[in-house]
Structure formats: C-alpha cells, structure tokens
Amino acid sequence: MPRPRFSTFAAACATALATTLIGPATGAHAATADHYSGTLSDGATWIADKPAQWNGSLLLFSHGFGPTVAADAPSAAARQALLDAGYALVGSSYDPNGSMWALDSAERDQFAALTAFRRQVGTPTRVISVGQSMGGLINAQIARDGAGRVDGSLGLCGLVAGGVDLDNYQLDAEYTLATFFDPTDADRLVNLDSQADGVALAGRLTKAVETAQQTPTGRARIALAAAYLNLTDWAPGQQPPARDDFAGQEEQQYAWLAQGLLAFIVPARWSVEQSAGGNTSWNRGVDYAGLLHKSRHAEQVKALYRDAGLDLRTDLNRLTRGADISADPAAVAHLERTSTAGQSLAVPLLDIHTTADQLVSVEQESAFAGRVRRAGDSALLRQAYVARQSHCNFTTAEVVAGLHAVEHRLDTGHWDNSTATAELQHSADELDLGGAAFTDYRPSRLSGTR
C-alpha cells in the first residue's frame, strides 16, 4: 500500500515546536507594545510585552518541548491578537543548561519571570497562566501550586497525564513495533546513548513500519501498536474514517507513523532520560491483553487480526512473555516529582484539546480529570474539545474564547455555561479570528498507565 501523499509530519504538527518558539523577532510585536527581557538566576531568559493600553491582565505563558528559548504566547497570531486586546504577556525559556525536557526548572522559572515582570514592568490586576503541549503540563503544575501568584489557568493541548505515563505508553507501542518488525532493536528502546541514537532507532522503526504496511499481517500489528500509543485514526488531509471502517482507521494511523511521528517521539525519549538521570519507563509484568482491552481501538485491532487470519491471543501472549524492560527507580521517582500534575488545583483551570492529537493524545485529558477528581478539585476543572487533527492545532479564536471563559469564571466565581460547547463556539465566532470547531466530546481511557 503506498504511503499517503498529504502534508508531511513536520508541517502537520509544526505547532509542537515552531509556534511555541516565537521569541522577540523584529516585527513580531504590536507597534504600541513595549518589549522587555532579562535573565534569571539559573541562566534562563524571560521576555514580556505590554501594550500601551494595558487592561491590567497578565498572561504567563509556558512553551512546549523544544529548544529552551523564551516565548510569551502560543503563536505569533495569538500574540498580536492578545496585545491588541490589551493583555500583557510574559514567559521564560526555562533553564538552558539542561535537557529540552526542562521540567526540573520550568515552574520555578515561570514564577521567577512573573516576579521579574512585577519588578520591571508593573503590577497586574490579574494573572492567568497559559501553557501549550509540554507547557500544558507546566501550566497544570502552576494551577496546582500558584495560589496567590496566579488567578486562573488555560491549558492548550497539554501533556497533562505527565511524563511517566507518556514514556510508558510510548514504550508499549515501540516495543510492539520492534518485537514484530525490528527484533534486533527490541532491547535498544531505552537507555539511549544520545539524541542521534534515538534518531537512528526511529529511522529503523519507521522503515520497518513502511515494509509491514504492505501485508494484512503487518497492518494488523501496526494497528495493535497504534492502540497502545493511543494514536488517533484521523490524519491531516483526510476525512475521519467511519466507526466501522477499521482498514481506513489503520491507514490513517499508519500515515502518522510513516510520516514522522516516530522520528519525533523516539529521540524525545533521550531528552526525558537525560533530565531524569536514567530510564523512566518499564513493561516488566505488563499484561498486553489487558492493556489492549482498555483501548478504544480494541475492536479495530480484533477485526484486522481476523481479516488477516492472525491469532491475536498468540501475539498478545508473545508480547507479555517478552516484556522484561525495567526502569531506573531513581529516574522514575525524579520524573514523578518533577513531571506530574493534577494532584490538586488551587485555581480554576480550563483545558482545551484537539480530538485528533497525534503527539499528546486526547486521552490524556481523561487521565488528568480522574486525578483531579480523586483530589477533590473537579469543581475547578473544565475541559473542552476542538474537532481537528494535529497537535496544538488551534485557531486564535479558539485560544481567545478559552481565555474569555476563564475570565468569566474569575469574574463571577462560577463556570456557568461559559465552557459549554455552544457558548465557546459562539464566543469564538464573534471574535472573527479564524473560526472555531468546538465539539461535544468525551475522551476514552488512556492506555499504558501503570
């Protein structure tokens, strides 16, 4: 089966990096905004923009995974719209001396950037934290720990389930692909020597997936790995496949994998391991049949195995018997300490997620909501969804409408209907900033949690 010819992964999920790294380039600011910058005690930099007609509100922006460059808005277009509306903006780079998985310093540096703003720019009447992708995890931590420093919070495509869950479900998928298509790499999936080592591994796995896609057996096993990855079955340039179009669902999942998803997530593991000081994921003792049972893609996998004449139970038993990867306990403890959120909320938080996010699966919202519920803080959390493919693929209107919903909660003390799908859509439509596609949606359970 030929590779689908639509936009490359780099274009499809450019917002994962490019739109979060929008530092103070010439011409990027509103003409009436003053720009500020500085350096924090750990070497991190911060930037801020304050419009001439400041409305008193300050947005504290946490950028996503990538080079540690200061950013203060989720995109250039959003920055311009927010400045035009009177908001001041601030954000830090996080510590530039360590890993791009900068969770060791990010929350601390964000609060330090906020302090620097107060000292050098002015005192806001209200602070709302905003975070995107990995910055969405940082944002959730700020919503947990920021009482007295921030008033409310808006999360965008946030990695809110945290680093441990992310590493584990990605490992489950990579282990499945390696077991069936690239067995020489099955014991090389963790403890990467370098980012280059991860890039090379991703290239081998991608090539193996491309070969496997040519047969019904290969496609069934790709679907199994995609289920463990919580991978969306709606790819850019395509219509969403019908609920019972299992072959069409697999074809679109394959498109994500073949066109660069593995090339992103496999090398990124090295950055997480670098930050934590060792391997942070494991599958020893994992029951891969039970894991599949939890996935929303289970029926798809079963159907494709039947069509291929392949025994699913045999493959699941093979995966369970071969699962012998152990984590470094100290590294896991480090990641649990620095890279989780949802243990509680101190301020109201609205999370917005695209329904077909290939990098940070929408199912992460389900895991996060459960954690917040167990902490007794569900009244502070609301979640909303946008019917669109790709990671962080929001219009400016959707971002600003979400911000307005958080402001409503702060103004009134109640969410009321401000986060209802129809209200968010109406709010976004009125802005004339690129349209919106808010939708009623309930994410399934996140596969791969331990």
Secondary structure as the mmCIF struct_conf table of DSSP 4:
data_model
#
loop_
_struct_conf.conf_type_id
_struct_conf.id
_struct_conf.beg_label_comp_id
_struct_conf.beg_label_asym_id
_struct_conf.beg_label_seq_id
_struct_conf.end_label_comp_id
_struct_conf.end_label_asym_id
_struct_conf.end_label_seq_id
HELX_LH_PP_P HELX_LH_PP_P1 PRO A 2 PRO A 4
BEND BEND1 PHE A 6 PHE A 6
HELX_RH_AL_P HELX_RH_AL_P1 PHE A 9 ALA A 12
TURN_TY1_P TURN_TY1_P1 CYS A 13 CYS A 13
HELX_RH_3T_P HELX_RH_3T_P1 ALA A 14 ALA A 16
TURN_TY1_P TURN_TY1_P2 LEU A 17 LEU A 17
HELX_RH_3T_P HELX_RH_3T_P2 ALA A 18 THR A 20
BEND BEND2 PRO A 24 PRO A 24
TURN_TY1_P TURN_TY1_P3 THR A 26 GLY A 27
BEND BEND3 HIS A 29 HIS A 29
TURN_TY1_P TURN_TY1_P4 ALA A 31 THR A 32
STRN STRN1 ALA A 33 THR A 39
TURN_TY1_P TURN_TY1_P5 SER A 41 ASP A 42
BEND BEND4 GLY A 43 GLY A 43
STRN STRN2 THR A 45 PRO A 51
TURN_TY1_P TURN_TY1_P6 ALA A 52 GLN A 53
BEND BEND5 GLY A 56 GLY A 56
STRN STRN3 SER A 57 SER A 62
BEND BEND6 PHE A 65 PRO A 67
BEND BEND7 ASP A 72 SER A 75
HELX_RH_AL_P HELX_RH_AL_P2 ALA A 76 ASP A 84
TURN_TY1_P TURN_TY1_P7 ALA A 85 GLY A 86
STRN STRN4 ALA A 88 SER A 92
TURN_TY1_P TURN_TY1_P8 PRO A 96 ASN A 97
BEND BEND8 GLY A 98 GLY A 98
BEND BEND9 MET A 100 TRP A 101
TURN_TY1_P TURN_TY1_P9 LEU A 103 SER A 105
HELX_RH_AL_P HELX_RH_AL_P3 ALA A 106 GLN A 120
TURN_TY1_P TURN_TY1_P10 VAL A 121 VAL A 121
BEND BEND10 THR A 125 THR A 125
STRN STRN5 ARG A 126 GLN A 132
TURN_TY1_P TURN_TY1_P11 SER A 133 SER A 133
HELX_RH_AL_P HELX_RH_AL_P4 MET A 134 ASP A 145
STRN STRN6 ALA A 147 ALA A 147
TURN_TY1_P TURN_TY1_P12 GLY A 148 ARG A 149
STRN STRN7 VAL A 150 VAL A 150
BEND BEND11 ASP A 151 ASP A 151
STRN STRN8 GLY A 152 LEU A 156
BEND BEND12 CYS A 157 CYS A 157
TURN_TY1_P TURN_TY1_P13 VAL A 160 ALA A 161
HELX_RH_AL_P HELX_RH_AL_P5 GLY A 163 PHE A 181
HELX_RH_3T_P HELX_RH_3T_P3 PRO A 183 ASP A 185
TURN_TY1_P TURN_TY1_P14 ALA A 186 ASP A 187
BEND BEND13 LEU A 189 ASN A 191
BEND BEND14 ASP A 193 ASP A 193
HELX_RH_AL_P HELX_RH_AL_P6 GLN A 195 ALA A 212
TURN_TY1_P TURN_TY1_P15 GLN A 213 GLN A 214
BEND BEND15 THR A 215 THR A 215
HELX_RH_AL_P HELX_RH_AL_P7 PRO A 216 TYR A 228
TURN_TY1_P TURN_TY1_P16 LEU A 229 ASN A 230
BEND BEND16 ASP A 233 ASP A 233
TURN_TY1_P TURN_TY1_P17 PRO A 236 GLY A 237
BEND BEND17 GLN A 238 GLN A 238
HELX_LH_PP_P HELX_LH_PP_P2 GLN A 239 ALA A 242
TURN_TY1_P TURN_TY1_P18 ARG A 243 ASP A 244
HELX_RH_AL_P HELX_RH_AL_P8 PHE A 246 TRP A 256
HELX_RH_PI_P HELX_RH_PI_P1 LEU A 257 LEU A 261
HELX_RH_AL_P HELX_RH_AL_P9 LEU A 262 ALA A 276
TURN_TY1_P TURN_TY1_P19 GLY A 277 GLY A 277
BEND BEND18 GLY A 278 GLY A 278
TURN_TY1_P TURN_TY1_P20 ARG A 284 GLY A 285
HELX_RH_AL_P HELX_RH_AL_P10 TYR A 288 HIS A 293
TURN_TY1_P TURN_TY1_P21 LYS A 294 LYS A 294
BEND BEND19 SER A 295 SER A 295
TURN_TY1_P TURN_TY1_P22 ARG A 296 HIS A 297
HELX_RH_AL_P HELX_RH_AL_P11 ALA A 298 ALA A 308
TURN_TY1_P TURN_TY1_P23 GLY A 309 GLY A 309
HELX_RH_AL_P HELX_RH_AL_P12 LEU A 312 GLY A 322
HELX_RH_AL_P HELX_RH_AL_P13 PRO A 329 THR A 338
BEND BEND20 SER A 339 SER A 339
BEND BEND21 GLN A 343 GLN A 343
BEND BEND22 ALA A 346 VAL A 347
STRN STRN9 LEU A 349 ALA A 356
BEND BEND23 GLN A 358 VAL A 360
TURN_TY1_P TURN_TY1_P24 VAL A 362 VAL A 362
HELX_RH_AL_P HELX_RH_AL_P14 GLU A 363 ARG A 374
TURN_TY1_P TURN_TY1_P25 ALA A 375 GLY A 376
HELX_RH_3T_P HELX_RH_3T_P4 SER A 378 LEU A 380
STRN STRN10 LEU A 381 GLN A 389
BEND BEND24 SER A 390 SER A 390
TURN_TY1_P TURN_TY1_P26 HIS A 391 CYS A 392
HELX_RH_AL_P HELX_RH_AL_P15 THR A 396 THR A 412
BEND BEND25 GLY A 413 HIS A 414
TURN_TY1_P TURN_TY1_P27 ASP A 416 THR A 419
BEND BEND26 ALA A 420 ALA A 420
HELX_RH_AL_P HELX_RH_AL_P16 THR A 421 LEU A 431
TURN_TY1_P TURN_TY1_P28 ASP A 432 ASP A 432
BEND BEND27 LEU A 433 GLY A 434
STRN STRN11 PHE A 438 THR A 439
HELX_LH_PP_P HELX_LH_PP_P3 ARG A 445 LEU A 446
TURN_TY1_P TURN_TY1_P29 SER A 447 GLY A 448
#
